[in-house]
Amino acid sequence: MNANDTDPVDIEPTAVTKWDPGLTERVMGILRPLIKGYHRAEVRGLEDFPKGGALVVGNHSGGLFAMDVPVFATGFYEKFGFDRPVYTLSHDIIFAGPTGDFFRKTGFIPANHENADEALRSGGVVVVFPGGDYDVYRPTRSESKIDFGGRTGYVRAAINAGVPIVPSVSIGGQEAQLFLSRGEGMAKALRLDKLLRVKILPISFGFPFGLSAVLPVNVPLPTKIVTQVLPPIDVVGLFGEEPDVDEVDAHVRQVMQQALDELAKQRRLPVLG
């Protein structure tokens, strides 16, 4: 064997490299009638979206059928095409079972700092919902409130990767059914926090089953969803080389709250928009 000959080395693909632009484009084509027709969705503010890696920080709405990612992704790909991936930091549970590979190929990646850093440094757009399940099941009466439940890890992710934070706010998703309570007390009483590491047992009222504690699953109402993408925040430029995470988080939430308040003022009727 020639001394210069080497055996091929199999490089293990990462979560980020599994994105399939062709499949994503087909999926967006299927989802578009639902997004644009059933939910009459609008995505505003993309004309100011930065080039390169960017961390999109959003409020999360809609419970089990949260439409935040499909609405944003449909608008983003429609404007910029499929050369630049949209990744979504997601709970490990969605990768379990036979649909896990589908989610990986369409841009969903396990939520950890390593994946976020790789995706951002590769020039991808990474969507994160710091409030997670705490936010997505907030009562409908609080639909216009930004509350991440004290989670600030997203700030460190942006700082580490050297990318801007792009705040994004949505309204309408929390009207897909009437969310009554996160059910934190019930979850604790049933010891779900000990048995399943679940801290909430959401209670809602919807169609066609009426009252639901996650089950039975109600059909989302055709609520109009509006997403406003805000100007990017240059963390280092605004807060210095060693920014205070809590200070950055407070600023991001303040900017988002002001924008969400404005969307709420424009909304005339529940569901109809």
N, C-alpha and C positions, 0 to 999 in steps of 0.2 A: 504494500500500500504506500502510496506517495505520502511523504511527511506532511504535505499541505492539505491532504484530504481529511475532512472531518465528517462525522456522522451528523445528519440533520437533527436539529434540536426542536422538539415540539414546544411551542410557546403557549402556555395556558391562557386562553382568552379571558379578559376581565369583563366585569359587568358592563362597562362602558363600550367595549368593542363589539358587543352583541347586537347593538342597534342595527336594524335593517330598514334602510330608507324606502326600499320598494314596498315592503309590507306595510310600513307606516303610512305611505301615500295611499295605498288601497284602503286601509282602515279609516283614514281621514275622509276618503270619498264616501264610505258607507255611513260614517257618523254625521257628515255635513247636513243631510236632510233633517236629522233629529235635532241637531244643534241650531240650525237656522230656521227650521220649521216649527218643531214642537216647542222649543224654548225661545225662539225668536232672538237668539243671542247676538250681542254686539260686543266687539272688542275695540276699545278706543285707546289712542295714545301710542300706537306702535311706531309712528313716524319718528319718534325720538329714541327708539331702542338702540342701545350701543352695539358696536361690532365686537367680535371676540367673545370670550367667556363672560357670562353674567349670571348672577344669582337672583332669580325672581322670587320675591317673598310675598306670599299672599295669605288672605284670610280664607278659611275653609268652610264650605257650606253644603248642605244637602243630605247629610246623614249617610246612609248606606249607598245612595245613588248620587254621590257628589259629582257635579259636572264641571268643576273648576278647571281640571286639566284638559278635558276634551274641548271646552270653550276656548281656553287660551291657545292650545295647540292648533286648533282649527284656524283661528285668526292669524297666528304666527306663520304657519306653513303657507297659508293663502297669500300672505304678503311677501315672505322671503324665500319660499320654495323649500326643497328638502335636502339642501346641501349642508345645512347646519342643524344638528339634532337638538331636540328638546328632551331633556332627561327629567324624570320626576323621582325625588327621594321618597321611598315607599317602605312601609312596614313589611317585614320578612314574610308575613302570613300570605301575601298575595302571590308569592313565588312557590308556594306549596301546591302540589298536585299537578295535573296535566296542563293547566293553563299557565304555569309559571314561565315556560319558555316563550309563550306568546307575549307576555308582559315585558320580558327582557328585550325581545326584539323590537318592541314598539316604544322603548325609551324609559321604562321603569327600572330603577336600580335600587338595591338595598340601601337604606338610609344609614350611612356611616361616613365619617370624615374622609376616609381613604377614597371611597367612590366619588364623593362630592369634589374632592381635590383633583382627582384624575379627570373627571368630566369637565370641570371648569378650566383647567389648564390646557385641555385639548381644544378649547374654543367653543365648547358646548354651552347651551342655555340650560341651567339647572333650576327646576321649580321646587320650592320647599314650602310647606305649610307648618310653621313652628308650633301652632296650636294643636295640630293633629286631631285625635278623636275628641279631645276636650273642646275644641273649637267647632268641629263639624257637627256636633250634637248640641250646640248651645241653644237655649230656648228661642223660639221665633221672636218673642218680645225683645230679645237682645241681638237681633239679626244685624243691626247697624253698629255693633260694638266690636272694636279690635281688642282681642284678649288672647294672648299666646300662652296663658297659664304659667308665666314666669320663665318660659324657655328662651334661651338666648344663644344657643349653639350655632345658629345660622350666621351670626355676626363673625364668629371666629372662623367659620368656613370661608367667608368672603375675604377676610383679612389674610388668611393663610395662602389663598390662591391668587391674591392681588387683583381681584375683580370687583366691579361695582355691584352694589345692591340695587335691584330694580323693584321698588314696591309696586304691588298690584292689588287692587281691591275689587270685590265683586258684590253685587246685591241681587237678590231674587231667589237664590238657591235655598234659603232657609224658609221659603214659602211653598216648597214642593210638597210639604205636609206641615201640620201644626206640631212643632216640637215643643213639648210641655216641660220636660225636665231631663237633665243628664242622668238622673237616677243614681247619684253617688251614694246616697244613704242606703238605698235598696241593695246596691252591689256590695256594700260593706256588710249589711245585715245577712246577706246570703253567702258571705265569705268568698265572693268571687275574686277579690283581691288576693286571697291566699291560695285558692284553688287554681285559678286561671290567669292570675296577674292582670285582671280586668278591674278597673276602678270605677266604671260607669255601667249603667244598665238603662239606656235611653228610653224614655216614654214619649210617644207621639200619638197623634190622631190623624188618620188619613183615609184614603179610598183604596179598596172597597171594604176593608175589615174594621175600620174605626180605630179603637184603642189598640196600641201595639207597644210591646216592650222588645223592640227589634223584630220579634216574631209575633204574629204573622206579618209578612212583608207587604206593605202597601205600595201602590203604584204612584210614582211622583206626579204631581199635578203639572200642567204645562205652563209653569211660571216663566215669565220673561227674565232672562239673566243678562245683566250688563256688567262688563269687566272694564275697568279703567286702569291702564298701565301708566305709571307715573314716571317722571324723569329720573334717570339713574343717580344714585348717591355715591360719590367718590369718597370712600371712608377715610383713607389717609389724607386726601386733599382737604377734607372738611374737619377732621379730628386729629390730624398729626400722625407721626410715624408710630406712636405707641398709643393707639386709641383705647379709651375706656369702653369695654364691651357694654356695660349697662347704660352708658351715656348714648352710645350708638343705637342700642335697642330702643331707648326712650324716644330718640329722634325719629327712627323709622316708624314706630307705632303712632307717634303724633302726626306725622305726614300722612300716614294711611288713614287715621281717624278723621282728619280734616277732609280727605277725599271721599271717604265713605259717607260722611255727614252730607256732603254735597250731592252724592248720588241719591241718598235717602230723600232729600228735599225735592229732587226731580221725579221721584216715584209717586204716582198719583193714587194707584189702587193696588192692593195685594194681588199677586198672581198675574194680573193683567199688565202691570207695569206702569 
